[in-house]
Amino acid sequence: MRLYEFEAKQVLAKQGVPLPKRTFAKTPEEAEAAAAAIAGPVVLKSQVLSGGRMKAGGVLFADDPQTAKTHAATILALEINGQQPAGVLVEERRNIAQEYFAAVTWDGRAKRPVIIFSDMGGIDIEEVAETHPDHISRTTFSPSRPFSDYTAKVAVASVGVTGNELAPLTRIVAALARTFLQYDLTLAEINPLVKLDDGSIMALDSHMDMEDEARGAQRTLLTELAIPDSDTRQARPPTQFEIDGALVDSADTRGVAGRVVEFDGDMGLVIGAGGGSLTLFDAVRGAGGKPANYCEIGGNPSVNKAANLTKLVLSKPGVQKIAVMMNVVSNTRADMMARGVIKGCLDAGRVPADTIAIFRIPGSWEEEAVKILQQYGVEYVDRTVSMHEAAGRAVAKMGN
Amino acid sequence: MSLFITVEIADAVQSDEALKKQLVEVCPVDIFALDGPRLTAVENNLDECTLCRLCLDAAGDKVAVIKLYDGNARLE
């Protein structure tokens, strides 16, 4: 889940990161009062969860409260990437001498958090990485040990920062890393992190994404930020299919049938197991298939849960076949999954042998699963057939 | 109607109050329930049977778990 900029800055403030004076306003009148309180030039920023605010006209500058009020009205009425702003952040405008970039995220390959730091902030960091690789550092660290400021110093100094900037930048980057760890974030970013014309260092903009699964553990912070459970913070409103998918999961505590996401293809997917969903989804697309959905089923779901997910996927218009595929499983029973998907097909009025393009769930209770699948004439492949090959076979059966 | 599993309860179970209670308690997926004084198999839960054998351990041959997908083989 993504935090709005004003919320991310509240989190940074808790860690002592220097920030401009600011007020979150929900009406033009509140923005006017905020600008009057700041008593100087202000910047007004649309509070939406997507990027591209500046290009879309969601960031405006004002020298007086009356102009701030007018601009706030404009911003509050402006939809950006399909999102209405939650409000407008009124912030004192500062003179910038130098821009930096600092972020902490997960390095999937290193399987550790990584600090990404650059002395070329304010622009797209991917562009910096491509055009000025010597101006960007990547420093991984252990998530299980207390974070050391030395690691932050290495990240900052690696791009050549020295002198008066090194110490304050190190403190801010260290605070960012600790924030990342403390609040179960998947991204903690400050861009730009700036040196002002008076030489002080300050965070001017920030993005934070939190693990969806951390909502329970981070209830105290979310309460502080006044984010209710009903506020899912997804990039777009869920479709009815996705809402129904969440209901399938929540209706039964056994196992998981989560993260049901709707796509516009014709091949239903009942996939999961230890990261297998992403691999299998990519494998289907790589083989030329068009997924109708994404999902993550595992954790030994009940027959009923697997059946209801199957029925849901088959209810999507245009879905003629489903592929039931997992990585090798130890904590999900292949036979219970076999029962579930067959029951789901039959409940949906489908013939399992014609509907299940492939069943690949190697692992526990596999022999029992094979007996069930044979009874219903469903094609089964074991672990000698890779996930990519299984996906390819399923796609071939679609006849696209 | 269940697709994969069915359970047979011998008449002898109905006169054994302790066994009936035990069967209700041991099944992890609530296949057994008391309907008044009578022990019955809950139709909606039969396909959730995990083949754990706890009912067989409790009742011996007074209960049979039958795999409909395996030529009506009895769980041993």
Interface residues (C-beta under 8 A of the other chain):
Chain A: S302 V303 N304 R333 M336 R339 I342 K343 L346 E368 K371 I372 Q375 Y376
Chain B: L3 F4 V29 D47 E48 T50 L51 K67 Y69 D70
